[in-house]
């Protein structure tokens, strides 16, 4: 039985307010992502590049996730208008808020499931890219995503066949929801761990083979890792599952928030990739630079180097990185992949666009 300290009508009202804020943010973010992707597509065509499939896919996913988010808030508005103005849900009694089998309700659930699975897939894709496109690294995540698809379909069906007046916390819905939530949590936490480990290994390698002290870069790199791994989304999802398991009406607020976070975080990743500001771009730039300087200075020598990276191709937007490069006679290019560097500049300069 749900707690009476947070009535159902109040939970839905607060959820709609939070949805409106997040959808506004998502609108600005999606517009920026679409602009960057279209600009990148035009630049690729101008250079005569024919393989624009990844860019087209990212554009399609951005539009799709934003469209699903818009459908979700539109249905939420419709549900609240019916409940509060036609059925006077604030006064108590049965309303559309208690009717889980209403199409407006279970279509919202279906939209959330689709957006959630798309978001999980994009986070898993980033883990795959960061680990050198190694398919074995994402097998656990993909198994969870496929399991989430099955349990998500079961959850939508459980909502659709629920009789009017039955609480959302009935056994059938609860079992499917907990299964879906657990699988999604495992997938995201796993991706957080593998991406975080990749970042840790990168910084550890750099400290081991550099005499210089890196200033400030760790915080910038950590922020990008947090964004790309979707750790905040994972935390919100875990709290949602806990609230649902304890029959707390706060789950309605977080569930509607998730309906937009599932689109916002993957879109942030797409923006970072489009602007060449992702962790993978830093890894690639550093790999090329380390390999070049290793070949140039040879065994037994070291040099101080400044790495200047341009973001989005704009020369006015640059970030500098300075470190002391030790000779690495026994290392290969693959071993030196992956760095996030920053610091004062008093050295030879290399521009990497």
Secondary structure by P-SEA (a helix, b strand, c coil): cccccccaaaaaaaaaaaaaaaaaaaaaaaaaaaaaaaaaaaaaaaaccccaaaaaaaaaaaaaaaaaaaaaaaaaaaaaaaacccccccccccccccccccaaaaaaaaaaaaaaaaaaaaaaaaaaaaaccccccaaaaaaaaaaaaaaaaaaaaaaaacccccccccaaaaaaaaaaaaaaaaaaaaaaaaaaaaaaaaaaaaaacccccccaaaaaaaaaaaaaaaaaaaaaaaaaaaaaaacccaaaaaaaaaacaaaaaaaaaaaaaaacccaaaaaaaaaaaaaaaaaaacccbbbbbbbbbbccccccbbbbbbbbbcccccccccccccbbbbbbcccbbbbcc
